[in-house]
Amino acid sequence: QVQLEESGGGSVQAGESLRLTCISSGYFSRVKCMGWFRQAPGKEREGVAAIPYSGDNSYYADSVKGRFTISQYNANTWLLQMNNLKPEDTGMYYCAADPRLCALRLNSADFTYWGQGTQVTVSS
C-alpha cells in the first residue's frame, strides 16, 4: 500500500503564493505517476497537474498553466508551487499517485492512491 499526506494549504489573498507538499510512505517504489487534483464546494474533482516519477514531462489544466508548477522534490515527495492565486483556485487539494505510466490526461480514474486533502482558500 501507498499512503499520501498533503501539507501547505492555507488562506491567502489573491495574487499571493502557496506551496503544497505531498509525502508518501509505503511501497512508493511502485509509483510511476504523481498528480494534484482539487475540488471546490459543490463541484466535481478536477485535475490540476501531473508528472511522471523521475520525469520532466509535466502537464497542467489550462486554468493553471503559467501559474502552477508541479515538481518532484525527492524520492517520495512532490510539490505544487502555486503563484498568482485567484479566488477560483479555492478548494480542497489532493495529491494522487498511480503505479501505471502517466496517461497524459488529468483524470481521477487514472490514479489509485489519494491523500486526505489540504484546504486552499483565496480571497479577493
Salt bridges, closest charged atoms under 4 A:
GLU46 OE2 - ARG38 NE 2.64
ASP62 OD1 - LYS65 NZ 3.03
ASP89 OD1 - ARG38 NH1 2.87
ASP89 OD2 - ARG67 NH1 2.74
ASP98 OD2 - ARG100 NE 2.66
ASP110 OD2 - ARG105 NE 2.65
